[in-house]
Amino acid sequence: MPQLKSSPRTCDKGHIFYKSSNCPVCPVCEAGKPINYTLWIGLAAPARRALASKGITNVNILSQFTEEEILALHGMGKSSIPLLKKALVIAGKILGKRAIQLNKLTNNC
């Protein structure tokens, strides 16, 4: 697979960084940010940013989304789903309505 060419970018704070994708996040700025939500500790930074971009800041909001909707977010990977499901279980919640229907179908098989 050919390697993508990185291009130099400058963030609003003047940091110069290189990216081979269209992701606008400055790694220097991102590294300096504290993790605001203990719920997201353990998630990779792209996954945390993906959730934050949709305003998903707690399990109540997270439970309104289906697994498919979460996975469709740019930066969210399959390895994040078990961590999110664990946080939901601890809070006594599950992923959105369609996920409930899928879980019922798989439990009856």
Backbone as ProteinMPNN parsed JSONL, in Angstrom:
{"seq_chain_A": "MPQLKSSPRTCDKGHIFYKSSNCPVCPVCEAGKPINYTLWIGLAAPARRALASKGITNVNILSQFTEEEILALHGMGKSSIPLLKKALVIAGKILGKRAIQLNKLTNNC", "coords_chain_A": {"N_chain_A": [[0.846, -1.178, 0.0], [0.639, 2.182, -0.886], [2.404, 4.829, 0.705], [0.9, 7.65, 2.209], [1.378, 11.061, 1.41], [2.602, 13.418, 3.672], [1.466, 16.612, 4.697], [2.479, 19.918, 5.569], [1.056, 21.774, 8.248], [-0.435, 24.515, 10.037], [-1.616, 25.377, 13.163], [-4.157, 27.406, 14.869], [-2.794, 28.422, 17.037], [-0.234, 28.588, 16.2], [1.371, 26.312, 16.053], [3.329, 24.084, 14.182], [2.642, 21.276, 12.281], [2.448, 17.97, 10.83], [0.312, 16.246, 8.613], [-1.228, 13.45, 7.036], [-3.764, 13.015, 6.456], [-7.121, 14.437, 6.25], [-7.672, 15.383, 8.728], [-8.093, 17.95, 11.029], [-6.946, 18.371, 13.52], [-4.585, 19.625, 15.776], [-1.764, 18.021, 16.953], [-0.11, 18.919, 19.013], [-1.595, 20.838, 20.45], [-3.71, 19.151, 21.195], [-2.451, 17.263, 22.859], [-1.984, 18.777, 25.083], [-4.43, 19.117, 26.268], [-6.599, 18.454, 28.994], [-8.254, 15.393, 29.951], [-11.569, 15.686, 29.981], [-13.743, 14.164, 30.796], [-14.224, 11.562, 32.923], [-15.425, 9.274, 32.143], [-14.474, 8.761, 29.604], [-11.855, 8.002, 29.88], [-9.288, 5.882, 28.905], [-10.171, 5.537, 26.371], [-9.042, 6.033, 23.041], [-7.568, 9.067, 21.815], [-8.645, 10.007, 19.263], [-11.157, 8.769, 19.335], [-12.33, 9.913, 21.617], [-12.482, 12.571, 20.736], [-14.245, 12.212, 18.606], [-16.634, 11.532, 19.917], [-17.015, 13.861, 21.433], [-17.393, 15.691, 19.374], [-19.982, 15.259, 18.61], [-21.341, 16.02, 20.795], [-21.534, 14.157, 22.794], [-21.282, 13.606, 25.95], [-21.775, 12.222, 28.227], [-23.096, 9.167, 29.765], [-25.873, 9.138, 29.559], [-26.463, 10.617, 27.267], [-24.934, 9.155, 25.436], [-26.326, 6.72, 25.436], [-28.452, 7.202, 23.765], [-27.685, 6.766, 21.211], [-27.108, 4.416, 18.56], [-25.058, 1.474, 18.213], [-24.098, 1.305, 15.619], [-24.294, 3.97, 14.772], [-22.448, 5.184, 16.451], [-20.073, 3.891, 15.656], [-19.898, 4.934, 13.112], [-18.877, 7.443, 13.401], [-16.236, 9.652, 12.636], [-13.068, 8.674, 13.552], [-13.766, 6.899, 15.486], [-13.303, 3.63, 16.562], [-13.63, 0.007, 16.353], [-12.543, -1.097, 18.654], [-13.193, 0.636, 20.661], [-15.828, 0.288, 21.347], [-16.356, -1.872, 23.283], [-15.368, -0.619, 25.631], [-17.075, 1.586, 25.859], [-19.52, 0.267, 26.124], [-19.107, -0.995, 28.569], [-18.997, 1.213, 30.297], [-21.636, 2.049, 29.998], [-23.029, -0.164, 31.075], [-22.192, -0.066, 33.745], [-23.513, 2.246, 34.474], [-26.076, 1.39, 34.264], [-27.3, 1.407, 31.779], [-27.906, 1.03, 28.196], [-26.853, 0.866, 24.73], [-28.527, 2.728, 22.095], [-32.029, 2.394, 20.824], [-32.287, 0.707, 18.489], [-30.12, -0.927, 18.919], [-30.972, -2.322, 21.151], [-33.02, -3.899, 20.071], [-31.477, -5.491, 18.349], [-29.908, -6.854, 20.234], [-31.901, -8.351, 21.551], [-32.668, -10.038, 19.478], [-30.32, -11.539, 19.072], [-30.077, -12.803, 21.505], [-32.137, -14.608, 21.49], [-31.437, -16.604, 19.75]], "CA_chain_A": [[0.0, 0.0, 0.0], [1.497, 3.369, -0.955], [2.351, 5.718, 1.862], [0.347, 8.955, 1.889], [2.313, 12.157, 1.62], [2.215, 14.345, 4.729], [1.563, 18.027, 4.338], [2.636, 20.763, 6.762], [-0.084, 22.611, 8.625], [-0.218, 25.385, 11.186], [-2.87, 25.586, 13.89], [-4.433, 28.793, 15.264], [-1.817, 28.841, 18.048], [1.064, 28.693, 15.555], [2.113, 25.052, 16.03], [3.479, 23.47, 12.862], [2.543, 19.824, 12.369], [2.278, 17.312, 9.533], [-0.788, 15.285, 8.539], [-1.453, 12.848, 5.728], [-5.219, 12.932, 6.285], [-7.752, 15.749, 6.318], [-7.952, 15.663, 10.135], [-7.562, 19.281, 11.321], [-6.526, 18.475, 14.916], [-3.165, 19.839, 16.054], [-1.36, 17.089, 18.0], [0.499, 19.653, 20.134], [-2.725, 21.364, 21.23], [-4.47, 18.027, 21.735], [-1.689, 16.647, 23.95], [-2.061, 19.648, 26.244], [-5.788, 19.169, 26.805], [-6.942, 17.413, 29.972], [-9.44, 14.598, 29.64], [-12.625, 16.315, 30.768], [-14.757, 13.234, 31.256], [-13.62, 10.313, 33.39], [-16.061, 8.216, 31.361], [-13.726, 8.501, 28.38], [-10.481, 7.554, 30.158], [-9.06, 4.574, 28.289], [-10.462, 5.663, 24.94], [-8.033, 6.737, 22.25], [-7.899, 10.48, 21.59], [-9.587, 10.209, 18.15], [-12.492, 8.334, 19.758], [-12.851, 10.962, 22.517], [-12.838, 13.724, 19.903], [-15.432, 11.847, 17.83], [-17.784, 11.661, 20.81], [-17.179, 15.28, 21.771], [-17.885, 16.418, 18.199], [-21.437, 15.061, 18.551], [-21.921, 16.434, 22.073], [-21.728, 12.99, 23.654], [-20.43, 13.906, 27.099], [-22.099, 11.347, 29.356], [-23.759, 7.923, 29.358], [-27.269, 9.395, 29.185], [-26.454, 11.017, 25.855], [-24.405, 8.014, 24.687], [-27.348, 5.669, 25.32], [-29.413, 7.571, 22.734], [-27.104, 6.407, 19.916], [-26.909, 2.989, 18.307], [-23.662, 1.083, 17.991], [-23.77, 1.652, 14.233], [-24.108, 5.419, 14.716], [-21.176, 5.485, 17.127], [-18.98, 3.421, 14.793], [-19.846, 5.769, 11.904], [-18.19, 8.699, 13.692], [-14.832, 9.697, 12.227], [-12.167, 8.543, 14.694], [-14.247, 5.845, 16.376], [-12.951, 2.303, 16.082], [-14.316, -1.115, 16.988], [-11.978, -1.372, 19.98], [-13.79, 1.564, 21.627], [-17.191, -0.13, 21.7], [-16.421, -2.56, 24.582], [-15.173, 0.343, 26.716], [-18.3, 2.36, 25.979], [-20.563, -0.621, 26.657], [-18.808, -1.191, 29.993], [-19.429, 2.437, 30.977], [-23.093, 2.027, 29.998], [-23.467, -1.199, 32.018], [-21.965, 0.473, 35.091], [-24.553, 3.249, 34.71], [-27.388, 0.773, 34.106], [-27.85, 1.822, 30.485], [-27.425, 0.315, 27.013], [-26.88, 1.697, 23.525], [-29.834, 3.085, 21.552], [-33.167, 1.506, 20.603], [-32.024, -0.351, 17.506], [-29.181, -1.855, 19.539], [-31.77, -3.171, 22.036], [-33.678, -4.878, 19.221], [-30.461, -6.434, 17.892], [-29.54, -7.691, 21.371], [-32.988, -9.297, 21.771], [-32.602, -11.034, 18.413], [-29.178, -12.427, 19.258], [-30.288, -13.601, 22.72], [-33.134, -15.657, 21.218], [-30.89, -17.605, 18.827]], "C_chain_A": [[0.887, 1.236, 0.0], [1.302, 4.259, 0.265], [1.839, 7.092, 1.426], [1.36, 10.037, 2.22], [1.767, 13.099, 2.698], [2.371, 15.773, 4.246], [1.686, 18.856, 5.615], [1.386, 21.614, 6.985], [0.299, 23.458, 9.824], [-1.562, 25.608, 11.86], [-3.022, 27.062, 14.261], [-3.429, 29.329, 16.277], [-0.392, 28.914, 17.49], [1.908, 27.428, 15.554], [2.167, 24.513, 14.606], [3.47, 21.96, 13.051], [2.275, 19.267, 10.983], [1.168, 16.282, 9.618], [-0.881, 14.732, 7.122], [-2.948, 12.66, 5.471], [-5.804, 14.339, 6.332], [-8.139, 16.131, 7.753], [-7.299, 16.997, 10.526], [-6.946, 19.428, 12.713], [-5.007, 18.604, 15.033], [-2.742, 18.9, 17.183], [-0.727, 17.78, 19.218], [-0.594, 20.205, 21.043], [-3.487, 20.233, 21.919], [-3.767, 17.381, 22.921], [-1.774, 17.48, 25.224], [-3.431, 19.724, 26.885], [-5.976, 18.09, 27.873], [-8.137, 16.607, 29.476], [-10.54, 15.1, 30.558], [-13.593, 15.318, 31.384], [-14.104, 11.913, 31.65], [-14.216, 9.117, 32.665], [-15.199, 7.816, 30.175], [-12.283, 8.093, 28.637], [-10.336, 6.125, 29.637], [-9.365, 4.587, 26.804], [-9.322, 6.402, 24.252], [-8.51, 8.163, 21.986], [-8.841, 10.692, 20.403], [-11.021, 9.814, 18.524], [-13.123, 9.371, 20.693], [-13.291, 12.186, 21.719], [-14.105, 13.45, 19.092], [-16.69, 12.003, 18.681], [-18.064, 13.123, 21.123], [-17.759, 16.063, 20.598], [-19.397, 16.306, 18.04], [-22.11, 15.432, 19.869], [-22.189, 15.289, 23.024], [-20.754, 13.121, 24.825], [-20.728, 13.047, 28.32], [-22.877, 10.137, 28.861], [-25.223, 8.134, 28.987], [-27.367, 9.778, 27.717], [-25.981, 9.846, 24.994], [-25.479, 6.957, 24.444], [-28.409, 5.977, 24.264], [-28.937, 7.195, 21.331], [-26.997, 4.898, 19.783], [-25.414, 2.727, 18.118], [-23.215, 1.478, 16.587], [-23.504, 3.148, 14.09], [-22.781, 5.831, 15.36], [-20.003, 5.083, 16.234], [-18.832, 4.27, 13.531], [-19.118, 7.093, 12.138], [-16.725, 8.607, 13.284], [-13.948, 9.662, 13.475], [-12.568, 7.439, 15.657], [-13.916, 4.493, 15.772], [-13.679, 1.225, 16.865], [-13.799, -1.398, 18.393], [-12.551, -0.452, 21.058], [-15.144, 1.08, 22.132], [-17.244, -0.896, 23.025], [-16.232, -1.618, 25.774], [-16.431, 1.173, 26.943], [-19.435, 1.51, 26.564], [-20.356, -0.87, 28.149], [-19.265, 0.02, 30.801], [-20.958, 2.485, 31.06], [-23.637, 1.017, 31.004], [-23.318, -0.7, 33.455], [-23.06, 1.469, 35.455], [-25.967, 2.674, 34.573], [-28.078, 1.143, 32.81], [-27.328, 0.89, 29.392], [-27.454, 1.276, 25.835], [-28.298, 1.775, 22.972], [-30.799, 1.982, 21.181], [-32.894, 0.377, 19.621], [-31.045, -1.372, 18.064], [-29.926, -2.809, 20.467], [-32.439, -4.266, 21.215], [-32.679, -5.92, 18.724], [-30.051, -7.369, 19.012], [-30.631, -8.724, 21.666], [-32.953, -10.399, 20.726], [-31.47, -12.018, 18.653], [-29.346, -13.282, 20.502], [-31.274, -14.744, 22.483], [-32.58, -16.754, 20.334], [-30.299, -18.779, 19.579]], "O_chain_A": [[1.806, 1.327, 0.814], [0.195, 4.417, 0.779], [2.278, 7.635, 0.411], [2.104, 9.932, 3.195], [0.612, 13.521, 2.639], [3.286, 16.097, 3.488], [1.066, 18.533, 6.627], [0.757, 22.097, 6.044], [1.252, 23.145, 10.538], [-2.535, 25.985, 11.206], [-2.13, 27.869, 14.0], [-3.226, 30.539, 16.374], [0.544, 29.258, 18.211], [3.051, 27.458, 15.099], [1.154, 24.492, 13.908], [4.205, 21.428, 13.884], [1.915, 20.007, 10.067], [1.089, 15.528, 10.588], [-0.647, 15.441, 6.144], [-3.348, 12.203, 4.4], [-5.067, 15.319, 6.44], [-8.861, 17.107, 7.957], [-6.088, 17.159, 10.373], [-6.468, 20.51, 13.054], [-4.251, 17.811, 14.472], [-3.307, 18.973, 18.274], [-0.81, 17.264, 20.332], [-0.526, 20.056, 22.263], [-3.861, 20.348, 23.086], [-4.42, 16.991, 23.889], [-1.651, 16.944, 26.325], [-3.583, 20.335, 27.943], [-5.561, 16.947, 27.683], [-8.934, 17.094, 28.674], [-10.451, 14.955, 31.777], [-14.207, 15.617, 32.408], [-13.506, 11.232, 30.817], [-13.586, 8.063, 32.58], [-15.195, 6.65, 29.78], [-11.545, 7.856, 27.68], [-11.178, 5.269, 29.909], [-8.873, 3.741, 26.058], [-8.715, 7.3, 24.835], [-9.712, 8.427, 21.941], [-9.768, 11.493, 20.517], [-11.979, 10.447, 18.084], [-14.311, 9.673, 20.576], [-14.341, 12.768, 21.99], [-14.937, 14.339, 18.911], [-17.694, 12.544, 18.218], [-19.211, 13.567, 21.082], [-18.533, 16.999, 20.802], [-20.022, 17.158, 17.409], [-23.303, 15.192, 20.048], [-22.98, 15.425, 23.957], [-19.571, 12.797, 24.713], [-20.027, 13.127, 29.329], [-23.271, 10.073, 27.697], [-25.763, 7.381, 28.177], [-28.257, 9.311, 27.007], [-26.561, 9.575, 23.943], [-25.535, 6.366, 23.366], [-29.19, 5.096, 23.906], [-29.699, 7.295, 20.37], [-26.817, 4.188, 20.773], [-24.625, 3.645, 17.895], [-22.088, 1.931, 16.391], [-22.592, 3.55, 13.367], [-22.087, 6.719, 14.865], [-19.05, 5.846, 16.075], [-17.751, 4.319, 12.945], [-18.779, 7.79, 11.181], [-16.056, 7.608, 13.551], [-14.067, 10.52, 14.35], [-11.797, 7.08, 16.547], [-14.213, 4.239, 14.605], [-14.271, 1.494, 17.91], [-14.547, -1.892, 19.237], [-12.408, -0.734, 22.247], [-15.554, 1.434, 23.238], [-18.115, -0.598, 23.842], [-16.867, -1.801, 26.813], [-16.811, 1.433, 28.085], [-20.209, 1.983, 27.396], [-21.323, -0.947, 28.906], [-19.855, -0.133, 31.871], [-21.513, 2.911, 32.073], [-24.602, 1.308, 31.711], [-24.211, -0.89, 34.281], [-23.487, 1.532, 36.608], [-26.948, 3.398, 34.748], [-29.307, 1.187, 32.747], [-26.436, 0.074, 29.623], [-28.012, 2.369, 25.929], [-29.162, 0.981, 23.342], [-30.46, 0.799, 21.213], [-33.229, -0.777, 19.887], [-31.124, -2.553, 17.727], [-29.562, -3.981, 20.566], [-32.431, -5.431, 21.612], [-32.999, -7.108, 18.681], [-29.863, -8.562, 18.776], [-30.314, -9.865, 21.998], [-33.181, -11.566, 21.046], [-31.648, -13.219, 18.453], [-28.809, -14.388, 20.556], [-31.246, -15.742, 23.203], [-33.24, -17.782, 20.187], [-29.794, -19.717, 18.963]]}, "name": "protein", "num_of_chains": 1, "seq": "MPQLKSSPRTCDKGHIFYKSSNCPVCPVCEAGKPINYTLWIGLAAPARRALASKGITNVNILSQFTEEEILALHGMGKSSIPLLKKALVIAGKILGKRAIQLNKLTNNC"}
